[in-house]
């Protein structure tokens, strides 16, 4: 499923990509940054020396960002503690309590 963008909602910026590529990359403005004006999301691509390929990649990334933003997360169901685990925890608390009682000094009678 491909998202179709309204051209009036997009703003393109072109810039020189950094990194390896030599003279061809340093002389052309092949980096593309796309801003989706209604949401403010920004995607950019500078991998290729071709501005057209970078524009396509930036639009793909923007579509992914919009899909991810529009996804509805499932509501989390809280988990309950199993009976066996609850029983083990209570037993451990009783043992710890008994140990602490043994540490205390006996009452002077």
Buried (B, 14 or more C-beta within 10 A) or exposed (E): EEEEBEEEEBEEEBEEBEEEBEEEBEEBEBBBBBBBEEEEBBBBBBEBBEBEBBBBBBBBBBBEBBEEEEEEEEEEEEEEEEEEEEEEEEEEEEEEEEEEEEEEEEEEE
